[in-house]
């Protein structure tokens, strides 16, 4: 007996979430830490952004419109409803983002380092600085280090929590996208998986430097990766018996908005931050779009 579409979608989400673990694995090799340079991160983030924003605007939004049309709405009404749902997705992600920043008001009171731990850009900067300055050294055989940490454990934990909350809607979007169209879900999973790799890096390096433990750093990154499947589970419970054409239209519109704002608010600004002279960001962004466009064309044939 084969897997159901829901089970396949859940596996796809788990695969995307596992990419966070790949990023965290740098703590097991000082040689891999050297890859955490600004050019590499800018390129990876921009490629992921290109893939995601292309599929959101070209594929997912169109499917939202078609969902409402298939339900029986007129062409103009369908487009209007898809547009409303798009901005509803933007608003939903903004609510999640504000929730994360509310945590920062509490967390930063216990942060002696003066870094806003809910600021993705600041945390990525810190992770890169740790790698570039060669801070990770003198590793004992048991995986511990005596290097004095610049941040405390509480701060590192809150970094992991912040990224974990951000991953929840991504898991939901990938799950719903896969159920409605496996091609869309696969494209989202690949793009989200790509940008989860530097996220895992940015969780693992500060935690490792704060605690000196490789396994603690790996464990916190694992927790971040799990929240994507939790989002998928939420979608599974809510939508399992309520998926008609109108529901497809609503969900695809919401997903399109969430994916777009993730790109514009998180991925692209961070890529430009690492590449202020735009040596690789725009090229990588277009390359990501081209990859997605080529994939969609191949799927058609």
C-alpha positions as CSV (number, residue, x, y, z in Angstrom):
1,X,0.0,0.0,0.0
2,X,1.5,3.3,-1.1
3,X,1.8,6.5,0.9
4,X,-1.0,9.0,0.9
5,X,-0.5,12.5,-0.5
6,X,-0.6,13.8,3.1
7,X,2.2,11.4,4.2
8,X,4.3,12.4,1.2
9,X,3.8,16.1,1.9
10,X,4.9,15.5,5.5
11,X,8.0,13.7,4.3
12,X,8.8,16.6,2.0
13,X,8.5,19.1,4.8
14,X,10.8,16.9,7.0
15,X,13.3,16.9,4.2
16,X,13.3,20.7,4.1
17,X,13.6,21.0,7.8
18,X,16.6,18.6,7.9
19,X,18.6,21.2,6.0
20,X,18.9,23.1,9.2
21,X,20.8,20.2,10.6
22,X,23.2,20.3,7.6
23,X,24.0,23.9,8.5
24,X,24.6,22.9,12.1
25,X,27.1,20.2,11.2
26,X,29.8,22.8,10.6
27,X,30.5,22.6,14.4
28,X,31.9,19.1,13.9
29,X,34.6,20.4,11.5
30,X,36.8,23.5,11.8
31,X,37.4,23.2,8.0
32,X,33.6,23.5,7.3
33,X,33.4,26.6,9.6
34,X,35.7,28.4,7.1
35,X,32.9,28.2,4.6
36,X,30.8,30.6,6.7
37,X,32.0,33.7,4.8
38,X,29.8,36.5,3.7
39,X,30.0,35.8,-0.1
40,X,28.8,32.2,0.4
41,X,25.9,33.2,2.7
42,X,24.9,36.1,0.3
43,X,24.8,33.7,-2.7
44,X,22.9,31.0,-0.9
45,X,20.3,33.4,0.5
46,X,19.8,35.1,-2.9
47,X,19.4,31.8,-4.8
48,X,16.8,30.7,-2.3
49,X,15.1,34.0,-2.6
50,X,15.0,33.8,-6.4
51,X,13.5,30.3,-6.3
52,X,10.9,31.2,-3.7
53,X,9.7,34.5,-5.0
54,X,9.4,33.1,-8.6
55,X,7.3,30.2,-7.5
56,X,5.2,32.4,-5.2
57,X,4.3,35.0,-7.8
58,X,4.2,32.9,-11.0
59,X,2.9,29.6,-9.8
60,X,1.2,29.7,-6.4
61,X,-0.7,33.0,-6.8
62,X,-2.0,31.8,-10.2
63,X,-3.2,28.6,-8.6
64,X,-5.0,30.6,-6.0
65,X,-6.8,32.5,-8.7
66,X,-7.7,29.2,-10.5
67,X,-9.0,27.7,-7.3
68,X,-11.6,30.5,-6.8
69,X,-12.5,30.3,-10.5
70,X,-13.0,26.5,-10.4
71,X,-15.3,27.0,-7.3
72,X,-17.6,29.2,-9.5
73,X,-16.5,32.8,-8.9
74,X,-16.3,35.2,-11.8
75,X,-12.9,36.1,-13.2
76,X,-12.8,39.5,-11.6
77,X,-14.0,38.2,-8.2
78,X,-11.5,35.3,-8.3
79,X,-8.6,37.7,-8.9
80,X,-9.8,40.0,-6.1
81,X,-10.2,37.1,-3.6
82,X,-6.7,35.8,-4.5
83,X,-5.3,39.2,-4.0
84,X,-7.0,39.6,-0.6
85,X,-5.6,36.2,0.5
86,X,-2.2,37.1,-0.7
87,X,-2.1,40.1,1.6
88,X,-3.7,38.0,4.3
89,X,-0.6,35.8,4.1
90,X,1.6,38.8,4.4
91,X,-0.3,39.9,7.5
92,X,-0.2,36.5,9.0
93,X,3.6,36.3,8.7
94,X,3.9,39.9,10.1
95,X,2.0,38.7,13.2
96,X,4.4,35.9,13.6
97,X,7.3,38.2,13.1
98,X,6.0,40.6,15.7
99,X,5.6,37.7,18.2
100,X,9.2,36.9,17.7
101,X,10.2,40.5,18.4
102,X,8.1,40.6,21.5
103,X,10.3,37.8,22.8
104,X,13.3,40.0,22.2
105,X,12.1,42.5,24.8
106,X,12.4,39.8,27.4
107,X,15.5,38.0,26.0
108,X,17.6,41.1,25.5
109,X,17.2,42.0,29.2
110,X,19.4,39.0,29.9
111,X,21.8,39.6,27.1
112,X,25.0,41.2,28.3
113,X,26.6,41.3,24.8
114,X,24.4,44.1,23.5
115,X,23.2,42.1,20.5
116,X,19.6,42.0,19.5
117,X,19.1,38.3,19.3
118,X,15.9,38.5,17.4
119,X,17.7,40.5,14.7
120,X,18.5,38.0,12.0
121,X,21.0,40.2,10.4
122,X,22.9,40.8,13.7
123,X,22.9,37.1,14.5
124,X,24.2,36.2,11.0
125,X,26.9,38.8,11.3
126,X,27.9,37.4,14.7
127,X,28.0,33.8,13.3
128,X,30.2,34.9,10.4
129,X,32.5,36.9,12.7
130,X,32.9,33.9,14.9
131,X,33.9,31.8,11.9
132,X,36.1,34.4,10.2
133,X,38.1,35.2,13.3
134,X,38.8,31.5,14.0
135,X,37.2,31.6,17.4
136,X,36.4,27.9,17.5
137,X,39.6,26.1,18.5
138,X,41.2,23.9,21.1
139,X,38.5,21.3,20.8
140,X,38.9,18.4,23.3
141,X,38.1,14.8,22.3
142,X,34.9,14.9,24.2
143,X,33.6,17.8,22.1
144,X,34.2,20.5,24.7
145,X,36.2,23.7,24.5
146,X,37.6,26.1,27.0
147,X,37.3,29.2,24.8
148,X,35.6,32.0,26.7
149,X,32.2,32.7,25.1
150,X,31.2,36.3,24.1
151,X,27.5,35.4,24.6
152,X,25.6,33.5,27.3
153,X,23.7,30.3,27.0
154,X,20.3,32.0,27.5
155,X,21.0,34.3,24.5
156,X,21.9,31.3,22.3
157,X,18.7,29.5,23.3
158,X,16.6,32.5,22.4
159,X,18.2,32.7,19.0
160,X,17.1,29.1,18.4
161,X,13.6,29.9,19.6
162,X,13.3,32.9,17.3
163,X,14.4,30.9,14.2
164,X,12.2,28.0,15.2
165,X,9.1,30.3,15.3
166,X,10.0,31.7,11.8
167,X,10.2,28.1,10.5
168,X,6.6,27.2,11.5
169,X,4.8,29.0,8.6
170,X,7.4,27.7,6.1
171,X,6.5,24.1,7.1
172,X,2.8,24.9,6.8
173,X,3.3,26.5,3.3
174,X,5.3,23.6,2.0
175,X,2.8,21.0,3.3
176,X,-0.2,22.7,1.8
177,X,1.6,23.4,-1.4
178,X,2.6,19.7,-1.8
179,X,-0.9,18.5,-1.1
180,X,-2.3,20.8,-3.8
181,X,0.5,20.3,-6.3
182,X,3.5,18.1,-5.6
183,X,5.6,20.1,-8.1
184,X,4.9,23.3,-6.2
185,X,5.6,21.6,-2.9
186,X,8.9,20.2,-4.2
187,X,10.0,23.6,-5.4
188,X,9.2,25.2,-2.1
189,X,10.9,22.5,-0.2
190,X,14.1,22.9,-2.2
191,X,14.2,26.7,-1.8
192,X,13.3,26.6,1.9
193,X,15.9,23.8,2.4
194,X,18.6,26.0,0.8
195,X,18.0,28.9,3.1
196,X,17.7,26.6,6.2
197,X,21.4,25.7,5.8
198,X,22.7,29.1,6.8
199,X,20.0,29.3,9.5
200,X,21.4,26.1,11.0
201,X,24.8,27.7,10.8
202,X,23.6,30.8,12.6
203,X,22.0,28.8,15.4
204,X,24.8,26.3,15.9
205,X,27.9,28.6,15.9
206,X,26.6,31.0,18.7
207,X,25.4,28.1,20.8
208,X,28.6,26.2,20.4
209,X,30.6,29.3,21.2
210,X,28.5,30.0,24.3
211,X,28.5,26.5,25.7
212,X,31.6,24.9,24.2
213,X,29.5,21.8,23.3
214,X,29.1,20.5,19.8
215,X,26.2,18.4,20.7
216,X,24.2,21.1,22.4
217,X,24.7,23.3,19.3
218,X,23.5,20.4,17.1
219,X,20.5,19.8,19.4
220,X,19.3,23.3,19.3
221,X,19.5,23.3,15.5
222,X,17.6,20.1,15.4
223,X,14.8,21.7,17.4
224,X,14.7,24.6,14.9
225,X,14.3,22.0,12.1
226,X,11.4,20.2,13.9
227,X,9.1,23.3,13.9
228,X,8.6,23.0,10.1
229,X,7.0,19.6,10.4
230,X,5.0,20.9,13.4
231,X,3.6,23.5,11.0
232,X,2.8,20.8,8.5
233,X,1.0,18.8,11.3
234,X,-1.1,21.8,12.1
235,X,-2.1,22.1,8.4
236,X,-2.9,18.4,8.3
237,X,-5.2,18.6,11.3
238,X,-7.0,21.8,10.2
239,X,-7.4,21.0,6.5
240,X,-7.8,17.3,6.2
241,X,-11.5,17.3,5.6
242,X,-12.1,20.8,4.3
243,X,-10.3,20.9,1.0
244,X,-12.6,22.1,-1.8
245,X,-11.6,24.4,-4.7
246,X,-12.4,27.5,-2.6
247,X,-10.1,26.2,0.2
248,X,-7.4,25.7,-2.3
249,X,-7.8,29.3,-3.5
250,X,-7.6,30.6,0.1
251,X,-4.6,28.5,1.1
252,X,-2.6,29.1,-2.1
253,X,-3.2,32.9,-1.7
254,X,-2.1,32.8,1.9
255,X,1.0,30.7,1.0
256,X,1.9,33.1,-1.9
257,X,1.8,36.0,0.5
258,X,3.8,34.3,3.2
259,X,6.5,33.1,0.8
260,X,6.8,36.5,-0.8
261,X,7.2,38.5,2.4
262,X,9.8,35.9,3.7
263,X,11.8,36.7,0.6
264,X,11.5,40.5,0.7
265,X,11.8,40.9,4.5
266,X,14.3,38.2,5.4
267,X,16.3,36.6,2.6
268,X,17.0,39.5,0.2
269,X,17.9,42.1,2.9
270,X,20.3,39.7,4.6
271,X,21.9,38.8,1.2
272,X,22.5,42.4,0.5
273,X,23.9,42.9,4.0
274,X,26.5,40.3,3.3
275,X,27.2,41.6,-0.2
276,X,26.8,45.4,0.0
277,X,28.5,45.9,-3.3
278,X,26.2,43.5,-5.0
279,X,28.9,41.3,-6.4
280,X,26.9,38.1,-6.2
281,X,23.4,38.8,-4.9
282,X,21.6,40.0,-8.0
283,X,23.3,37.3,-10.1
284,X,22.4,34.6,-7.6
285,X,18.8,35.9,-7.4
286,X,18.3,35.7,-11.1
287,X,20.0,32.3,-11.1
288,X,17.5,31.1,-8.5
289,X,14.6,32.3,-10.6
290,X,16.1,30.7,-13.7
291,X,16.4,27.4,-11.9
292,X,12.8,27.6,-10.8
293,X,11.5,28.6,-14.3
294,X,13.4,25.7,-15.9
295,X,12.0,23.3,-13.4
296,X,8.4,24.4,-14.0
297,X,8.9,24.2,-17.7
298,X,10.2,20.6,-17.4
299,X,7.3,19.7,-15.1
300,X,4.9,20.8,-17.8
301,X,6.5,18.4,-20.3
